[in-house]
Every structure is written in structure tokens, then in C-alpha cells.
């Protein structure tokens, strides 16, 4: 329970009780990331449902606002940093690392974050209009947060930062357990099956583009996979 609370504190802005944390607890809290995703999904789905009492666009806006607020834009920040680094590096690894570490926001980050928010807003509206099962929206943040567990076991850390602290924290049984729950979720939300392609596809792209994994990579991957799963869920609902 302690590590679940630490994961909630790290991934969300939800109020939680104070917990005593040992040195290894932060890294091991990664095992609970998918569970936190389910909490995020429940909050987003609830906000979206309330908004739809007015109209679909209000529902989409309420869902998006809840998504950003509950996560504190944590993953959007990673997406922006990665976009700035790749946009400015031009193949220079040292420049890539320098730009990603720079706290200032560049034009590439602004564009990437703006497009991501627009994409989620439009797709949330389409999800409402298409009558996609609510279970899909509840489970999308859960499925996306299985990604960091996979990438941590697969890719080396980019530097001695946040990503490196998670290295070695994920066991095979963690992946198998969450994977089985994901497969169970596909019974009510078959679009989630797309995560079986999206997670390795992002990992392959990241290895080719950067060669390693960082906290920003985790955040960017979560954001992009959530968007991909929104689209996949809408398409699955129309089949």
C-alpha cells in the first residue's frame, strides 16, 4: 500500500496521506503505475460523463481538463521536453541532452503539447458521439501506464536521472500480471488490444531516435499511447 501511495503522489495531484519512504520505495512504486492509471481513468470518465449532461463538446472539454489537472501535466512536460530535444539536436546527442535538461520551453514543445491537447479533445468528442463504451476511457490510462514497465525492462537509461532510478524495479511477474488484467479489459474494450502494438512501436522508435530511455521518454510515451488508444477505441466501436 505504501508504494501505491507513492505512485499516486508521483503521477497525480491527488491528496494522499503522508507515508514513510525507504530508499528503494520510489523505484519500486513503478510496479503500481497501471493501478494509478485506472484511478486517473475513473476521474476522467466521470468528468466527461458529467460534461455530456450539457453536450458532447462540453463533455470532451471536461474530460480533457480533468486529465490535465489530475496528472498535473506531468506527461505533457515530458512530451514537450522530448520534442524540444529532438527538434533542436539535429543528430547531436550532447545537444539533445542539453536541450532536454533545459527548463525553458521551446517552440517544438509548444507545438507538440498544443497538438496533443487538440488531438485528445477531438478524440474525446468523437468517443462520445460514437457511443464508445465508457470502460474504454476508464482503462486507457491504465493500459498506457503499462508502457513504462515494458520500456524500463527493455531500454537502457539515457542518463543518471529519473528513468535510471526505475531501472531494475520491474519484474516479469509484474508485466504478466498487468498484462492479464489488460487482456481481461479487452472483453469490454477491444480497442485496448492496440496497446500490444503501440508500446513496442514507441520503444523501437525511442531506441532508434535516442538510443535510451529517460523520464521524459516515459511521459511522452504515455501521452502518445493514450491518444493512440483513444483512436483505436473509437475505430473498434465502429466495427
Secondary structure by P-SEA (a helix, b strand, c coil): caaaaaaaaaaccccccccccccccccccccaaaaaaaaaaaaaaaaaaaaaaccaaaaaaaaaaaaaaaacaaaaaaaaaaaaaaacccccaaaaaaaaacccccaaaaaaaaaaaaaaaaaaaaaaaacccccccccaaaaaaaaaaaaaaccccccccccccccccccaaaaaaaaaaaaaaacccccccaaaaaaaaaaaaaaaacccccaaaaaaaaaaaaaaaaaaaaaaaac
